[in-house]
Amino acid sequence: MRISDTEVKKIINHPGQAIVDTIVEVGEEHVRHQDQMLVATLSREIVEMSDRDEMVEQLRAQIASGQYNPSGEEIVDAMLRRAIADSVH
């Protein structure tokens, strides 16, 4: 939802910080909710992954043949999965 110019002026000219503090709290809660949704989605995707041993063998074969060239997205995905796994331990 877009905040109108009038509402912004009210916030700026308000003598107390209560409105600003409320806005910050709402924003922080929104970010926390997004983080929780991301973790839930990634966790579900990890559980639904195919057999790990089969995937490891495929990667070993690609590495051995020089055909393993991960994309930036694949690298980020692996980093996120590792961070989640590390936080569980």
C-alpha positions in Angstrom: 0.0 0.0 0.0 1.4 3.4 -1.0 1.5 6.1 1.7 0.2 9.4 0.4 2.2 12.7 0.6 -0.3 14.0 3.2 0.3 10.9 5.4 4.1 11.4 5.1 3.8 15.0 6.1 1.7 14.0 9.2 4.4 11.5 10.2 7.2 14.1 9.7 5.4 16.8 11.6 4.1 14.6 14.4 5.6 15.7 17.8 6.1 12.2 19.1 7.9 9.2 17.8 5.0 6.8 18.4 3.9 6.7 14.7 7.5 6.3 13.4 8.1 3.5 16.0 4.9 1.7 14.9 6.0 1.9 11.3 9.4 0.5 12.1 7.8 -2.3 14.1 5.4 -3.2 11.3 8.3 -3.2 8.8 10.4 -5.4 11.1 7.6 -7.9 11.6 7.1 -8.0 7.8 10.7 -8.9 7.3 10.6 -11.6 10.0 7.5 -13.1 8.4 9.3 -13.1 5.0 12.3 -14.8 6.6 10.1 -17.5 8.2 8.4 -18.1 4.8 11.7 -18.5 3.1 13.0 -20.9 5.7 9.8 -23.0 5.4 9.9 -23.1 1.6 13.6 -24.0 1.6 13.1 -26.7 4.2 10.2 -28.2 2.3 12.3 -28.2 -0.9 15.2 -29.9 0.9 12.9 -32.6 2.2 11.5 -33.2 -1.3 14.9 -33.5 -2.9 15.8 -36.6 -4.9 18.0 -39.3 -3.5 21.3 -37.7 -2.3 23.5 -40.7 -3.2 22.3 -40.6 -6.8 22.9 -36.8 -7.0 26.4 -37.1 -5.5 27.4 -39.8 -8.1 26.1 -37.6 -10.9 28.1 -34.6 -9.6 31.3 -36.7 -9.3 30.9 -37.9 -12.9 30.4 -34.4 -14.1 33.5 -33.1 -12.1 35.6 -36.0 -13.4 34.7 -35.3 -17.0 35.1 -31.5 -16.6 31.5 -30.9 -17.4 30.6 -29.4 -14.0 30.0 -25.7 -14.4 27.5 -24.5 -11.7 25.6 -21.3 -12.4 25.5 -18.5 -9.9 22.0 -19.5 -8.9 23.1 -23.1 -8.1 26.0 -21.8 -6.0 23.6 -19.5 -4.0 21.2 -22.4 -3.6 23.9 -24.6 -2.2 25.1 -21.8 0.2 21.5 -21.3 1.5 21.1 -25.0 2.0 24.4 -25.2 3.8 23.4 -22.3 6.1 20.1 -23.9 6.9 21.8 -27.2 7.7 24.4 -25.5 9.9 21.7 -23.6 11.8 19.9 -26.9 12.6 23.0 -28.6 14.1 
